[in-house]
Amino acid sequence: MKALILTGPNMGGKSCYIRSVALIAIMAQIGSYVPCESAKLALVDGIYTRMGAFDNMLRGESTFMYEMNETSEIIRSATSRSLVVLDEIGRGTATFDGFAIAQAVLRHFVETTGCLTLFVTHYPQIQEIANEHPKQVGTYHMGFMESEGPGMVASNLFDSRWFSRSHLPLQAYSWYCASKLWVCTSCEFAN
């Protein structure tokens, strides 16, 4: 598998997960301790990331333009031996435009570059690329489970091929967060 599509709720741990993978790859590259029982890591010729919302108004670059410039540089620079980490490409524009951009970027990395790609998105339709390339693309969902203790929450990674509505927790994570901020006092997941 060369690409991983990761979906899930805001604040569900998606960005932390992909940052951890990038950091572990860097640590392994320099011969450092890697925090796991065992790992098989390929050498990479570069680690390219696009995360977060930034702008450069002094140069006349909106958040969207800044994101597109960074993404364009990654597309030009990445090779089949690179690790590419992309977090929510296309969020800085309209929904359908953002979806089209995100899909085109992911397709490029899967079909043309063939690099290791971690792709976080809120566009569930992008998972169709995994149906077209089942041996190269995996789809995963970062969910959450409320633990027994008050306020105890744990993120979990689910394989989206086996994930269904029947596996959803009784509360959505955003509602959990809203209840902690007193936005919603009686939030329950509606089946």
Phi and psi in degrees as GROMACS dihedral restraints (atoms count N, CA, C in turn):
[ dihedral_restraints ]
;  ai    aj    ak    al  type     phi  dphi    fc
    3     4     5     6     1  -106.4    20    10
    4     5     6     7     1   -21.9    20    10
    6     7     8     9     1  -133.0    20    10
    7     8     9    10     1   144.8    20    10
    9    10    11    12     1  -127.6    20    10
   10    11    12    13     1   121.3    20    10
   12    13    14    15     1   -96.9    20    10
   13    14    15    16     1   126.7    20    10
   15    16    17    18     1  -122.1    20    10
   16    17    18    19     1   122.1    20    10
   18    19    20    21     1  -116.5    20    10
   19    20    21    22     1   172.7    20    10
   21    22    23    24     1   151.0    20    10
   22    23    24    25     1   176.2    20    10
   24    25    26    27     1   -72.7    20    10
   25    26    27    28     1   159.1    20    10
   27    28    29    30     1   -59.2    20    10
   28    29    30    31     1   144.1    20    10
   30    31    32    33     1    62.8    20    10
   31    32    33    34     1    22.8    20    10
   33    34    35    36     1   -90.1    20    10
   34    35    36    37     1    -5.2    20    10
   36    37    38    39     1   105.8    20    10
   37    38    39    40     1     5.9    20    10
   39    40    41    42     1   -62.5    20    10
   40    41    42    43     1   -51.4    20    10
   42    43    44    45     1   -64.6    20    10
   43    44    45    46     1   -40.0    20    10
   45    46    47    48     1   -61.4    20    10
   46    47    48    49     1   -41.5    20    10
   48    49    50    51     1   -61.0    20    10
   49    50    51    52     1   -50.2    20    10
   51    52    53    54     1   -72.0    20    10
   52    53    54    55     1   -30.9    20    10
   54    55    56    57     1   -63.7    20    10
   55    56    57    58     1   -40.8    20    10
   57    58    59    60     1   -61.4    20    10
   58    59    60    61     1   -42.4    20    10
   60    61    62    63     1   -61.7    20    10
   61    62    63    64     1   -45.3    20    10
   63    64    65    66     1   -62.2    20    10
   64    65    66    67     1   -43.3    20    10
   66    67    68    69     1   -64.8    20    10
   67    68    69    70     1   -39.8    20    10
   69    70    71    72     1   -64.6    20    10
   70    71    72    73     1   -38.8    20    10
   72    73    74    75     1   -62.4    20    10
   73    74    75    76     1   -42.4    20    10
   75    76    77    78     1   -63.6    20    10
   76    77    78    79     1   -46.6    20    10
   78    79    80    81     1   -59.4    20    10
   79    80    81    82     1   -43.2    20    10
   81    82    83    84     1   -65.1    20    10
   82    83    84    85     1   -39.7    20    10
   84    85    86    87     1   -59.4    20    10
   85    86    87    88     1   -36.0    20    10
   87    88    89    90     1   -93.0    20    10
   88    89    90    91     1     4.8    20    10
   90    91    92    93     1    81.7    20    10
   91    92    93    94     1    20.3    20    10
   93    94    95    96     1   -83.5    20    10
   94    95    96    97     1   167.7    20    10
   96    97    98    99     1   -60.9    20    10
   97    98    99   100     1   136.2    20    10
   99   100   101   102     1  -112.9    20    10
  100   101   102   103     1   124.6    20    10
  102   103   104   105     1   -75.1    20    10
  103   104   105   106     1    72.2    20    10
  105   106   107   108     1  -161.1    20    10
  106   107   108   109     1   166.2    20    10
  108   109   110   111     1   -68.3    20    10
  109   110   111   112     1   -41.5    20    10
  111   112   113   114     1  -155.6    20    10
  112   113   114   115     1   155.8    20    10
  114   115   116   117     1  -154.5    20    10
  115   116   117   118     1   143.0    20    10
  117   118   119   120     1  -116.3    20    10
  118   119   120   121     1   107.1    20    10
  120   121   122   123     1  -121.6    20    10
  121   122   123   124     1   131.5    20    10
  123   124   125   126     1   -82.7    20    10
  124   125   126   127     1   150.7    20    10
  126   127   128   129     1   -71.0    20    10
  127   128   129   130     1   139.4    20    10
  129   130   131   132     1  -119.6    20    10
  130   131   132   133     1   150.2    20    10
  132   133   134   135     1   -90.5    20    10
  133   134   135   136     1    -5.9    20    10
  135   136   137   138     1  -176.4    20    10
  136   137   138   139     1   151.1    20    10
  138   139   140   141     1  -120.5    20    10
  139   140   141   142     1   118.5    20    10
  141   142   143   144     1  -116.6    20    10
  142   143   144   145     1   128.4    20    10
  144   145   146   147     1  -126.9    20    10
  145   146   147   148     1   146.6    20    10
  147   148   149   150     1  -136.3    20    10
  148   149   150   151     1   102.7    20    10
  150   151   152   153     1  -140.5    20    10
  151   152   153   154     1   146.6    20    10
  153   154   155   156     1    83.8    20    10
  154   155   156   157     1   169.5    20    10
  156   157   158   159     1  -112.3    20    10
  157   158   159   160     1   117.9    20    10
  159   160   161   162     1  -133.3    20    10
  160   161   162   163     1   161.7    20    10
  162   163   164   165     1  -140.8    20    10
  163   164   165   166     1   171.2    20    10
  165   166   167   168     1  -139.5    20    10
  166   167   168   169     1    74.0    20    10
  168   169   170   171     1   -63.5    20    10
  169   170   171   172     1   -27.7    20    10
  171   172   173   174     1   -64.5    20    10
  172   173   174   175     1   -26.6    20    10
  174   175   176   177     1  -102.5    20    10
  175   176   177   178     1     6.8    20    10
  177   178   179   180     1    76.1    20    10
  178   179   180   181     1    26.9    20    10
  180   181   182   183     1  -107.5    20    10
  181   182   183   184     1   115.5    20    10
  183   184   185   186     1   -71.4    20    10
  184   185   186   187     1   173.4    20    10
  186   187   188   189     1   -56.8    20    10
  187   188   189   190     1   -44.8    20    10
  189   190   191   192     1   -63.8    20    10
  190   191   192   193     1   -45.3    20    10
  192   193   194   195     1   -64.1    20    10
  193   194   195   196     1   -39.8    20    10
  195   196   197   198     1   -61.8    20    10
  196   197   198   199     1   -45.6    20    10
  198   199   200   201     1   -60.6    20    10
  199   200   201   202     1   -44.4    20    10
  201   202   203   204     1   -67.2    20    10
  202   203   204   205     1   -38.3    20    10
  204   205   206   207     1   -63.7    20    10
  205   206   207   208     1   -44.4    20    10
  207   208   209   210     1   -63.6    20    10
  208   209   210   211     1   -44.2    20    10
  210   211   212   213     1   -62.8    20    10
  211   212   213   214     1   -41.7    20    10
  213   214   215   216     1   -60.8    20    10
  214   215   216   217     1   -41.5    20    10
  216   217   218   219     1   -64.7    20    10
  217   218   219   220     1   -38.9    20    10
  219   220   221   222     1   -65.5    20    10
  220   221   222   223     1   -43.5    20    10
  222   223   224   225     1   -59.4    20    10
  223   224   225   226     1   -42.1    20    10
  225   226   227   228     1   -70.5    20    10
  226   227   228   229     1   -31.2    20    10
  228   229   230   231     1   -94.3    20    10
  229   230   231   232     1   -32.0    20    10
  231   232   233   234     1   -68.3    20    10
  232   233   234   235     1   144.3    20    10
  234   235   236   237     1  -121.4    20    10
  235   236   237   238     1  -179.5    20    10
  237   238   239   240     1   -67.0    20    10
  238   239   240   241     1   -12.3    20    10
  240   241   242   243     1  -105.5    20    10
  241   242   243   244     1    17.3    20    10
  243   244   245   246     1   -98.9    20    10
  244   245   246   247     1   160.7    20    10
  246   247   248   249     1  -109.9    20    10
  247   248   249   250     1   121.0    20    10
  249   250   251   252     1  -113.8    20    10
  250   251   252   253     1   127.8    20    10
  252   253   254   255     1  -121.1    20    10
  253   254   255   256     1   111.1    20    10
  255   256   257   258     1  -122.2    20    10
  256   257   258   259     1   125.0    20    10
  258   259   260   261     1  -114.4    20    10
  259   260   261   262     1   106.8    20    10
  261   262   263   264     1    58.8    20    10
  262   263   264   265     1    54.4    20    10
  264   265   266   267     1   -63.2    20    10
  265   266   267   268     1   135.9    20    10
  267   268   269   270     1    91.0    20    10
  268   269   270   271     1     1.7    20    10
  270   271   272   273     1   -72.9    20    10
  271   272   273   274     1   -16.4    20    10
  273   274   275   276     1   -85.8    20    10
  274   275   276   277     1    12.5    20    10
  276   277   278   279     1  -142.8    20    10
  277   278   279   280     1  -172.1    20    10
  279   280   281   282     1   -61.3    20    10
  280   281   282   283     1   154.2    20    10
  282   283   284   285     1   -54.5    20    10
  283   284   285   286     1   -52.8    20    10
  285   286   287   288     1   -70.0    20    10
  286   287   288   289     1   -36.2    20    10
  288   289   290   291     1   -64.4    20    10
  289   290   291   292     1   -45.4    20    10
  291   292   293   294     1   -61.2    20    10
  292   293   294   295     1   -43.0    20    10
  294   295   296   297     1   -61.4    20    10
  295   296   297   298     1   -44.7    20    10
  297   298   299   300     1   -62.1    20    10
  298   299   300   301     1   -41.9    20    10
  300   301   302   303     1   -65.2    20    10
  301   302   303   304     1   -48.3    20    10
  303   304   305   306     1   -59.7    20    10
  304   305   306   307     1   -43.7    20    10
  306   307   308   309     1   -64.4    20    10
  307   308   309   310     1   -43.3    20    10
  309   310   311   312     1   -64.8    20    10
  310   311   312   313     1   -40.9    20    10
  312   313   314   315     1   -64.9    20    10
  313   314   315   316     1   -47.9    20    10
  315   316   317   318     1   -62.7    20    10
  316   317   318   319     1   -44.1    20    10
  318   319   320   321     1   -56.1    20    10
  319   320   321   322     1   -42.1    20    10
  321   322   323   324     1   -59.2    20    10
  322   323   324   325     1   -47.3    20    10
  324   325   326   327     1   -68.9    20    10
  325   326   327   328     1   -33.8    20    10
  327   328   329   330     1   -77.4    20    10
  328   329   330   331     1   -48.1    20    10
  330   331   332   333     1   -91.0    20    10
  331   332   333   334     1   -27.8    20    10
  333   334   335   336     1  -107.5    20    10
  334   335   336   337     1   -56.7    20    10
  336   337   338   339     1   -76.6    20    10
  337   338   339   340     1   -43.7    20    10
  339   340   341   342     1    71.0    20    10
  340   341   342   343     1    27.8    20    10
  342   343   344   345     1   -88.8    20    10
  343   344   345   346     1   167.6    20    10
  345   346   347   348     1   -69.0    20    10
  346   347   348   349     1   125.5    20    10
  348   349   350   351     1  -133.4    20    10
  349   350   351   352     1   129.1    20    10
  351   352   353   354     1  -110.2    20    10
  352   353   354   355     1   120.2    20    10
  354   355   356   357     1  -128.3    20    10
  355   356   357   358     1   106.6    20    10
  357   358   359   360     1   -92.1    20    10
  358   359   360   361     1   134.2    20    10
  360   361   362   363     1  -150.9    20    10
  361   362   363   364     1   156.3    20    10
  363   364   365   366     1  -105.2    20    10
  364   365   366   367     1     7.2    20    10
  366   367   368   369     1   -98.1    20    10
  367   368   369   370     1    94.6    20    10
  369   370   371   372     1   -62.7    20    10
  370   371   372   373     1   -23.1    20    10
  372   373   374   375     1   -64.5    20    10
  373   374   375   376     1   -22.0    20    10
  375   376   377   378     1   -63.3    20    10
  376   377   378   379     1   -22.2    20    10
  378   379   380   381     1   -63.7    20    10
  379   380   381   382     1   -12.6    20    10
  381   382   383   384     1   -60.9    20    10
  382   383   384   385     1   -28.9    20    10
  384   385   386   387     1   -60.3    20    10
  385   386   387   388     1   -33.8    20    10
  387   388   389   390     1   -67.0    20    10
  388   389   390   391     1   -33.3    20    10
  390   391   392   393     1   -67.1    20    10
  391   392   393   394     1   -34.0    20    10
  393   394   395   396     1   -77.2    20    10
  394   395   396   397     1   -27.8    20    10
  396   397   398   399     1  -132.1    20    10
  397   398   399   400     1    63.2    20    10
  399   400   401   402     1   -63.6    20    10
  400   401   402   403     1   -24.7    20    10
  402   403   404   405     1   -86.6    20    10
  403   404   405   406     1   -16.2    20    10
  405   406   407   408     1  -105.5    20    10
  406   407   408   409     1   -22.6    20    10
  408   409   410   411     1  -125.9    20    10
  409   410   411   412     1   128.8    20    10
  411   412   413   414     1  -109.5    20    10
  412   413   414   415     1   148.1    20    10
  414   415   416   417     1  -118.2    20    10
  415   416   417   418     1   129.6    20    10
  417   418   419   420     1  -134.5    20    10
  418   419   420   421     1   154.1    20    10
  420   421   422   423     1  -124.3    20    10
  421   422   423   424     1   127.8    20    10
  423   424   425   426     1   -90.7    20    10
  424   425   426   427     1   109.4    20    10
  426   427   428   429     1  -106.2    20    10
  427   428   429   430     1  -173.8    20    10
  429   430   431   432     1  -143.4    20    10
  430   431   432   433     1   155.5    20    10
  432   433   434   435     1  -133.8    20    10
  433   434   435   436     1   131.9    20    10
  435   436   437   438     1   -82.3    20    10
  436   437   438   439     1   126.5    20    10
  438   439   440   441     1   -79.0    20    10
  439   440   441   442     1   178.9    20    10
  441   442   443   444     1   -63.8    20    10
  442   443   444   445     1   -39.4    20    10
  444   445   446   447     1   -77.2    20    10
  445   446   447   448     1   158.3    20    10
  447   448   449   450     1   -65.7    20    10
  448   449   450   451     1   130.6    20    10
  450   451   452   453     1    73.2    20    10
  451   452   453   454     1     8.7    20    10
  453   454   455   456     1   -91.4    20    10
  454   455   456   457     1   119.3    20    10
  456   457   458   459     1  -130.4    20    10
  457   458   459   460     1   138.5    20    10
  459   460   461   462     1  -127.7    20    10
  460   461   462   463     1   136.2    20    10
  462   463   464   465     1   -85.0    20    10
  463   464   465   466     1   145.9    20    10
  465   466   467   468     1  -135.4    20    10
  466   467   468   469     1   146.5    20    10
  468   469   470   471     1  -103.7    20    10
  469   470   471   472     1   121.1    20    10
  471   472   473   474     1  -112.2    20    10
  472   473   474   475     1   138.5    20    10
  474   475   476   477     1   -70.2    20    10
  475   476   477   478     1   118.7    20    10
  477   478   479   480     1   -64.3    20    10
  478   479   480   481     1   -23.8    20    10
  480   481   482   483     1   -65.8    20    10
  481   482   483   484     1   -27.7    20    10
  483   484   485   486     1  -108.6    20    10
  484   485   486   487     1     5.0    20    10
  486   487   488   489     1   -92.6    20    10
  487   488   489   490     1   129.3    20    10
  489   490   491   492     1  -136.8    20    10
  490   491   492   493     1   170.5    20    10
  492   493   494   495     1   -57.7    20    10
  493   494   495   496     1   -29.5    20    10
  495   496   497   498     1   -68.5    20    10
  496   497   498   499     1   -17.0    20    10
  498   499   500   501     1   -92.6    20    10
  499   500   501   502     1    -1.2    20    10
  501   502   503   504     1   -67.8    20    10
  502   503   504   505     1   144.5    20    10
  504   505   506   507     1   -66.1    20    10
  505   506   507   508     1   163.4    20    10
  507   508   509   510     1   -67.6    20    10
  508   509   510   511     1   -22.6    20    10
  510   511   512   513     1  -122.9    20    10
  511   512   513   514     1   141.3    20    10
  513   514   515   516     1   -78.5    20    10
  514   515   516   517     1   146.4    20    10
  516   517   518   519     1   -62.1    20    10
  517   518   519   520     1   -39.6    20    10
  519   520   521   522     1   -62.4    20    10
  520   521   522   523     1   -35.9    20    10
  522   523   524   525     1   -69.2    20    10
  523   524   525   526     1   -35.7    20    10
  525   526   527   528     1   -59.9    20    10
  526   527   528   529     1   -47.9    20    10
  528   529   530   531     1   -63.0    20    10
  529   530   531   532     1   -42.3    20    10
  531   532   533   534     1   -61.8    20    10
  532   533   534   535     1   -39.1    20    10
  534   535   536   537     1   -66.8    20    10
  535   536   537   538     1   -31.9    20    10
  537   538   539   540     1   -73.0    20    10
  538   539   540   541     1   -24.1    20    10
  540   541   542   543     1   -96.8    20    10
  541   542   543   544     1     7.9    20    10
  543   544   545   546     1    62.7    20    10
  544   545   546   547     1    22.8    20    10
  546   547   548   549     1   -77.2    20    10
  547   548   549   550     1   -37.8    20    10
  549   550   551   552     1  -135.0    20    10
  550   551   552   553     1   124.9    20    10
  552   553   554   555     1   -96.8    20    10
  553   554   555   556     1   -18.6    20    10
  555   556   557   558     1  -138.7    20    10
  556   557   558   559     1    69.1    20    10
  558   559   560   561     1   -93.1    20    10
  559   560   561   562     1   130.4    20    10
  561   562   563   564     1  -135.9    20    10
  562   563   564   565     1   150.9    20    10
  564   565   566   567     1   -78.1    20    10
  565   566   567   568     1   127.5    20    10
  567   568   569   570     1   -91.5    20    10
  568   569   570   571     1   120.1    20    10
